[in-house]
Amino acid sequence: MEARDPGAFARFRRGDWSDLPGAESPAEVADRFTAALTALADSLGPGECGVAVSHGAATRTGVVAFLGWPLHVAQDLRALGNCGRVVLEQRSSGAWALAAYNL
């Protein structure tokens, strides 16, 4: 991509995917990921654990959205390593919290 379209590649590296052909916007990723995590969380009984598998960039953006944080915060999180995982825990209030990131 860098050789074919250096400008698009530079935008991609900055996380500006708004006009890249075929790319989802961060808001679209957040909506899709949040819907999936919400459905998974809603299907769990007391004490049960769920597992969602996704690509790192989608996970980073989606987790931020699921937790209700502003989407720009995702850019402040380090990219997930290969096979990295995120742990979310539900508090007694019902709210979700980030318990671990990039394990």
C-alpha positions in Angstrom: 0.0 0.0 0.0 2.8 2.4 0.8 4.3 2.1 -2.7 1.0 2.3 -4.5 -0.5 5.2 -2.5 1.9 6.9 0.0 -0.7 9.4 1.2 -3.3 6.8 2.0 -0.6 4.7 3.7 0.4 7.7 5.9 -3.3 8.2 6.8 -3.6 4.5 7.6 -0.6 4.6 9.9 -2.1 7.7 11.7 -5.3 5.8 12.3 -7.2 8.1 9.8 -9.2 5.5 7.9 -12.2 7.7 7.1 -11.6 7.8 3.3 -9.6 4.7 2.7 -11.4 2.5 0.2 -13.1 -0.5 1.9 -12.1 0.5 5.4 -14.6 0.8 8.2 -14.6 3.9 10.2 -13.7 3.6 13.9 -17.3 4.4 14.7 -18.5 1.5 12.5 -16.0 -0.9 14.1 -17.1 0.3 17.6 -20.7 -0.2 16.8 -20.2 -3.7 15.4 -17.9 -4.8 18.2 -20.1 -3.3 21.0 -23.1 -5.1 19.6 -21.2 -8.4 19.6 -19.8 -7.9 23.2 -23.2 -6.9 24.5 -24.8 -10.0 23.0 -22.1 -12.2 24.5 -22.3 -10.5 27.9 -26.1 -10.8 27.9 -25.9 -14.5 27.2 -23.7 -15.2 30.3 -25.1 -16.5 33.5 -23.8 -15.6 36.9 -20.1 -16.7 37.3 -19.8 -17.6 33.6 -16.9 -16.5 31.3 -17.3 -15.6 27.7 -14.6 -15.4 25.0 -14.7 -13.2 21.9 -12.0 -13.4 19.2 -11.1 -10.6 16.9 -8.3 -8.6 15.2 -6.3 -6.4 17.5 -7.3 -3.0 16.0 -11.0 -3.9 16.2 -10.5 -5.2 19.7 -8.8 -2.0 20.9 -11.5 0.2 19.3 -14.3 -2.0 20.4 -13.3 -2.4 24.0 -13.0 1.3 24.4 -16.5 1.8 23.0 -17.9 -1.1 25.0 -16.6 0.6 28.2 -18.2 3.9 27.2 -14.9 5.7 26.7 -14.4 8.3 23.9 -13.2 6.6 20.8 -10.0 8.7 20.6 -8.8 6.9 23.7 -8.2 3.8 21.6 -5.3 5.7 19.9 -3.7 6.0 23.4 -3.7 2.2 23.9 -0.8 0.2 22.7 -1.5 -2.1 19.8 -2.4 -5.6 20.9 0.4 -8.2 20.3 -0.2 -11.4 18.4 -2.5 -13.5 20.5 -2.8 -10.7 23.0 -5.9 -10.7 25.2 -8.0 -8.3 27.0 -9.8 -9.2 30.2 -13.1 -7.4 31.1 -14.8 -7.9 34.4 -18.4 -7.1 35.4 -18.6 -5.1 38.6 -21.4 -5.7 41.2 -23.1 -2.6 39.8 -23.4 -4.3 36.4 -20.9 -1.9 34.8 -17.9 -3.4 33.0 -14.3 -2.6 33.8 -10.9 -3.2 32.1 -9.1 -5.8 34.3 -6.1 -6.5 32.0 -4.9 -5.4 28.6 -2.5 -7.0 26.1 -1.7 -10.1 28.1 
